Amino acid sequence: MLELLLKSGITLPNLPNSKSIHANMKIKTNSSFFTILFFAVFFLPTDTVYAQAKPDSLFFLESKWKDDQGNTINAHGAGILDYHNKYYLYGEIKKGKTTLVPGQNWLDYRVPAGGISCYSSSDLIHWKYEGVVLSPVTDDPQSNIDTSRVIERPKVIYNSKTKTFVMWMHLDKNDYSFAHVGVATSDKPTGPFTLKSSFLPNGNESRDMTLFKDSNERAYLIYSSENNSTMHVCQLSEDYLTTTKADKRIFVGLNREAPAMFKFRSQYYLITSGTTGWSPNQALCARTSNPLGKWSLIGNPCYGAKSETTYDSQGTFVLPLGKGKYLFMADRWNMTDLEKSGYVWLPMLVDGNSVKIKWKN
């Protein structure tokens, strides 16, 4: 239980959450924020969850990642909105039988589109289930959010001018031939969200995508395009509901997907994965002083054992925690049983010259 952590001397700040936690190992702690939050939480697709309190100590959690109702958290390809001292986690619902889409040249496994879930937390450890905030449509194959379609990688940002919560997502057919973005809005972070539009950004196909909101309120869509061979960074309109013509092609011909963008001081960083379907591969990080400018590759941010496969996972989001500390969020896909896919959340350090993510056993 969480009480065991508290008895060990840990004062939890505003970070990750899980109601049913059992610690079998004692944790050496100090009172620093770095030690407290950099207890990486590794959410695996098994009945085991590990968490790290500091680089040289470990505690063991015996149950799956649960919400306040005791149910396994179901939020894949996720993103987090930090709003009014509370974290809101949005993700794909992977539930139901996994099937292989015929006629593809890759292992295109799918479950029925389950919509988008939402969970809230004040500490990133205990999560309250807020429900399905974007529900799929059933028995309407022409709808872009029918259960026969694909609804992936939701990201939500808040527009302070319009006082609107704006969600962008990847919408597709199960053979990935549609490649649109979807935009939904709500007046509350917990929804419900209403789909407002679906389109090709600036006429380009868009698959894996993310959002990034800068400190100056400008927002960007980062998306894989051109059959995933090239990535685009596109500035959004002031209301965040559509794209502008400020659209920069980056990583041309490098075949990157699963973008996760963040900022440290005056520099912008982008972590991506390769394009190997559901199978894990090596992450790659790039840096720039202008999201619409020239990006420079700085290498694999992961190091140590299994760094070449991003610790058997694929990135989805980076959450800033302050002072060069970040939470790297990823999915560990189980492609033949997607409902049993897991999560990997790891501490990430940025010092201006390097980005470092490391798994610790």
N, C-alpha and C positions, 0 to 999 in steps of 0.2 A: 504494500500500500504506500501511498504518498507519504503517510505518517512516518514510515521508516526513513525516508529521505530527510524529513524535517528533524527527526531525532538524531540523525547523523551530523547535524549542524549546518545543513544547506538551507539558505534562505532563498527561495525561488523568486526570480524576477519575472517580468512579463515575457514568457517564452513557452515551448511545446507542452502538451496536455494528454493524460490518459488516466481514466478513472480506476481501472483495475490494474494496479502496479504492485508487484511483489519483488522486493530486493533480497537476494540471497547472499550478497557480498557486501561487506562494509566499504564505505567510501571515504577516502581521505579528502578533506575539503579545506578551503579557506574562504574568507568572506568576499573575495573579489568577484565582481560581475563576470569577468572573463571565465573564471573557473566554474561559476554556477551555470552560465548559459552554454559554455562550450562543453557541456555534457552532451555529446552528439547522441541523437536518438536514431537507432537503426531499426526500422520497421521491416521485418522480413516476411516472406510469403509462407511462413510456417507457424507453428505454435510458439515460436521463440522470438523474443524481442530483447535486444541488447541496448544498453545505454552507457555512455562513457562520461564520467564526471570530470576528468582531467587526463592529460596524456599518459599518466602512469597509474591510473586506477580505473576500475571497472565494476559495475554492478549488473546483475542479471535480472531480467524481467521475464516472468514465466508465461504471460498470456499475450494474446494478440492485442493490437492497438484498438482500444474500445472507446466508445463515446459514453455520454452520461447515462444512456439507457442500456448499457451493457452490450451493445451491438458493435460488430467490427466496423471500423470506419471505412467507408467506400468513397474515395475521392482521388481519382487518378488523373495524371496529366495536370496536376493541380497548380493553383496559384494562391497567394495570400494577400489580402487587403488589410493594412494596418489603419484602422479608423477609430478615432476617439478612444484611444487606449485599449482597444480590443482587436484581436486578430480574427479575421474571417477567412476560412479555408473553403475554396470552391474546387470541385473536381468532377471528373467523369464518373458516372455510376457504371461499374462493370458487374453485371449480374445476368445469370442465365447460362444456357448451354453455349459453349464455344463451337463454332462451325468454321470450316475452311471454304472460302469463296472460290468457286471453280473458275478455271480459265485464266488464272493469274500466273505470272512468271516469278512470283515470290510467295512465301507462306502467309497468305492474307487471311489470318484468323480473325473472327469477329464474334461479338455477342450482340444481342439486340440493343439498340441505343437506349440507355436508361435515363437520359437527362442529366442535369447538373445538380449535385448535392451541395449543401452548405453546412459548415460547423463553425461555432464561435468559441473563443478562448481568451482568457486574460493572461495566460502564462505559457501557452504553446504545449502544455502537457495534458491538461484536462479539457476535453472538447464537448461542447453541448451541440447536440444534433438540432439543426434549424430546419431540416426538411429538404425536399426537392424544390429548388428555387426556379428551375426551368424544366418543365415537364415535357416529355416527348408526346407526339401524337401517335395514335394507334390506327391501323387499317387505312392509312391514307398515303400510299407510296409517292404521291406527288408533293407531299409536304416535305420541306427541307429538314424537319425535325421529327419525321416518322421513325418508329422503332426499327424500320428496315434500313435506315440511313446510318451515318456516322456523325456523332457529336463529340468533339474532342478538345482538349487543352483550353478550358475556359480560363479567362483572366479578367479581373474586375478592377476598375479604377474609379475614383470619385471626381466628378466635375464640380468644383466649388462655385462656379459662376451659375450653372444651371441647377445646382443642387440635385444632381442625378448620378446614380450609380450605373456605370456603363460596363457591360460584359461583351467581350469579343471571344469568338470561338472558331474552331475549324469545323465546317460542315461539308459532308461529302456523301457520295454513294458508296456502297460497300466495296466497289471495285476501284475506288479512289479516282474516278473519272470526272467528278464534279468540281472539286477543289475550290470551294468558296469560303469566304469568311461570313460569319453571322454576327449581328449586333443586336443586343437585347438591353433593356433598361428597366430600372426600378427606382422608386423613391425611398427605398429602405435597403440596407445591406443584406437583409435576410429575405429579400424578395417579397412576392414573386416577381421574376423578371419576365418581360414580354418581348418576344422577338420582333424587332422593328424592320430589319432588312437582311438580305443575303446577297452578296455580290462578289465579283472578281475585283480586287483592289487595283485600280488603274488598268483594268483589263488583263491583269496577270493572275494565273492560277495561284492559289494559296493553300498550303497544307499545314504542316506543323507551324505554330505561331506563338507569339507572346506579345505582351504589352509592356511598355516602360513609360512611367510618368516622371518627368524631370522636376527639379526643385523650382523651376520657373513656370510650372504648370503646363509646359508643352508635353505632349504625349506622342508616342511612336508605336507603330505596328512593325514587328519584325517577323518575317514570314519566309518559309521555303517555297521556292517557285521554280519555273522552267524545268518541270519534271524532277524537282529536288536538286538540280545541279547547281543552282545559284540561290543565294539568299537576298532579300530586300529589306531595307530599313526605310519606312515611310512615315512622315509626320502626319498626325491626325488633325482634323479640323478643330476649331476652338471648342466645339461642343462634344468632341470625341466620338461623333456618330458616323463619320466617314473619313476617307483618306483625302490628302491633298496631292498635288502634283510633285511635291518634294519627296521623291522616291529614289533611293540610291541602291544600285546593285552592288553586292559585296560577295566575297568568297566565290567568284565566278568560276564555275567548273569544278568546285571542290566537293560537291555532293554532301552538304551539311543539312541537319534538321535539328529538332528539339532545342530551339534557342532559349536562352535565359540571360537577360541583360540586367546589369546593375552599374552603379556609379561609385567611385571612390575619389574623393576630393574633386579635381577637375577632369578626371579621366573616366571614360565609359568602357565597360568590359562586356564581352559577349561570350558565353560558353555554349558550345553546340556539340552535337553528336554526329557520327557518320550515318550513312543510310544502309543499315543492314537489317531492315525489317524489325522484328521483335527481338532479335538477338543483340546483346550488348556489344559495344565497341569503344574505342578510345575517344575521350572528350578532347576538345580543342578550344583554347581561349584566345581571344583577340582583344586589342585595345585601340582606342582612338580618343582624340580630344574633341571630336564633333561627330555625333551619331550619323550625320549625313556626309561625313568626310571620308578620308582614307583610313582603313582599318589595317592594323599590323598584327600578324599572328605571333603569339608569345608561347605557344606550345601547350602540352597537356598539363592541366592544373592538378591532376591526381598523381600521387607518387606512392611507392611501396607495392606490396603484393596486390595483384589484380588491377593495378592502375590502368593497364592497357584495355580493360573492359569497364572502366568507371565503376569498379567493384561490383560487376555484374548488374549494372543498372543504366538507366538513361535519364539525363537531367530534365527538369521541367520548370524550375523556378529558383531564384536566389533572393532570400529575404535579408535586407540590411538590419543589423543589430547595433550598429554604432562603433566608432573608433576602429575601423578596419576589420570588424568582425561580421561575419555573414553566416547564414544557414543555407547550405546547398541542398536542394530538394530533388529527389529522383524517384523513379519507379523501377521496381524489379519485376519485369514482365514474366508471366507464366503463359506462354502463347497458346498452349493447347487447353488451358483452363484459366481464362483471363480473369474470372471472378476471384481466383486465388492469387492474383498478382499482389506483390508487396511493395514496401516503401523503404527508401534509404535516405535518411536525413543526416547530414554530416556538417561539422564545423568547417568554415572556410576562412582563411586569413589572407588579407591583401596588404602589402606594404608599399605599394606604388611601383615596385619593380617586378613583383611576382604575385601569383595567385596560387595558394596551396590548399589542397584538400587531401586528407590522409585518413585511411581506415586504421583503426586500432583494435586489436584483439586483446 
